[in-house]
Amino acid sequence: MSTFQAPKGTYDLTPPRSAKFLAVREAISAPLRNSGYGYIETPGFEDVNLFARGVGESTDIVSKEMYAFETKGGDKLALRPEGTASVLRAALEANLHKAGNLPVKLWYSGSYYRYERPQAGRYRHFSQVGAEAIGTEDPALDAELIILADQAYRSLGLTRFRILLNSLGDKECRPVYREALQGFLRDLDLDLDEETRRRIEINPLRVLDDKRTDVRKQLVGAPMLRDYLCDACKAYHEEVRVLLTAAGVVYEDDEKLVRGLDYYTRTTFEFVHDGLGSQSAVGGGGRYDGLSEMIGGPALPSVGWALGVDRTVLALEAEGVELPIPAATSVYAVPLGEEARRVLFGLVTQLRREGVATDFAFGGRGLKGAMKSANRSGARFTLVAGERDLAEGNVQLKDMESGEQEAVALADVSEVIRGRLSAPGA
Ligand code: AMP
């Protein structure tokens, strides 16, 4: 170990586990890439006000968890705590919404930063794959995103996840509900901590999200948003539900689901996994019709989600799902002696250029140690060559599965290997 360690609340991805993260990113993005979503990448930091305005000043994310700092040049920036505000900012800046092709469908993958209290499944640096569909109000779009996330989790082999669905209303009906809820919460004469009291005033819907049992007990009888939804929101939500059901996607109506970000309107949803303990949300999202205007853009009704890569990997581990990760190396070359080193190294380079995943026993180790490395590499074939083989113009090709070994002419090795690797069952 060196003098240094990964900062608190962070961890390193190292082989072999790191391969799972790549596979998860790939599996989550595959359905999006297959459904008209284009890749977008934005900076790891933004103007701090983008998040203050976009995510909302009263949210925990902005008020407590943001890595905000001032640069030497005096700019006030923050490491991005989430993806949606940045992606929308970038889409507006590039005028993607004016290209005449709405919705603008984008997907992204990257690192996010929140100064949270670290615990299992909750880190200060974590990774998400997300999708945003910008500029269209259409329940089929909300349904599409939920269906694609469901497809992503299923393609990974996950089964113990549930989809929670709710509608948060719109700018017509939500304020009426907010006031009714505030009235109810203010009238509670039981003891509430100061923080909850403050929340009642600035963001009362978040109180419904409180996980503490004593708070939950007091919420029995609170007015429910469902009873306040306007007809347009009700019809919209019903259509999303019908489309999900028609697609065979099972969901649970959860009228308490509010999520931690201010910008959501109408459809909100969360994917929870039952094998993860308290940090059970593996992904979430919803519609954010007002966000564009909140950050100074035109009205652009939009919907999106972000799935957590770290927690998805934990969910796979909790379910004991082994992803089919192919061995990184197909061929491992072991030279015996200086001359063989040069020849085999040349062969390794050739194989690699021809697209065969090949590795080499570096460092001039003995046969035994080198064969151990060959084994560990998972390679299907080993190439061994010593002076006698070379004098005869051969290398020894060993099939690591059957254990069979044969001499193959140097000039033919590449063709033989490629033929066997592409043979059925190889
Ligand atoms: P949110 O924007 O908070 O809804 O986050 C979306 C998803 O990102 C969550 O469902 C988690 O899977 C993941 N996530 C959020 N915060 C963290 C964190 N601190 N550590 C690990 N994963 C997180």
Boltz pocket constraint, residues with backbone or C-beta under 6 A from the ligand:
constraints:
  - pocket:
      binder: B
      contacts: [[A, 81], [A, 82], [A, 114], [A, 116], [A, 121], [A, 122], [A, 123], [A, 124], [A, 125], [A, 126], [A, 127], [A, 128], [A, 260], [A, 271], [A, 281], [A, 282], [A, 283], [A, 284], [A, 285], [A, 306], [A, 307], [A, 308], [A, 309], [A, 310], [A, 311], [A, 312]]
      max_distance: 6.0
